[in-house]
Amino acid sequence: MKRIFKKWIIKNIIKILKIYKDSLESDNLIFKTYLEQTIYFEIEYLIKLIKEKR
């Protein structure tokens, strides 16, 4: 079961990160906290890295 879940996560990580990023972006880039802003830009960076590795 872990292997199946792990493969699914690896296959769909970009989609998952984009969905999470969009949920943070819902207020038109008005972040409620510094932490949300940091998470948003870290997710963008992770998506960029994952796309480069593929």
N, C-alpha and C positions, 0 to 999 in steps of 0.2 A: 504494500500500500504506500509506503514511504517513497519508493522508487517512482511509482506512477505520479504521485503528487509532485515530486521533485522534477520529473521530466516536464510535467505540465507547467510548472512555475518557470523553468528555464525557457520553454518554448514561448511563453506569453509574458515575459517580464516587461517588455517595452509597453505592451498594452496596459498592464497593471500599473506601471509607473505613470503613464499618461493619464489614466483615470484618476489616480490620486492627485496628480498635479492639477488637473482640471478642477477637482473639488476645492483645492486651495485657491484657485484662480477665480472662483465664482464671484468674488466681490470686485472684479475689474482691477486686479492687482493692488487692491488696498488690503494690506496684510494687518491682521489684528495684533500680531505679536512678532517680535524679531525672530522667534523660533520658526514660525510659519514661513517667513521670508527665506530663512536659511534652508529649510527643507525644500522649498520650491526650487531654488537655484541648484541645490545639490541633486535633485531629481533630474533637472535638465542636463546637468553634467553627466550623470549616470547613463541617461538615455543616449547621449552623444557617444560615450565610451563604448556602450554595448553595440551601437550601430557600426562603429569603426571596427570592432573585433569580428563582426559577422562578415 
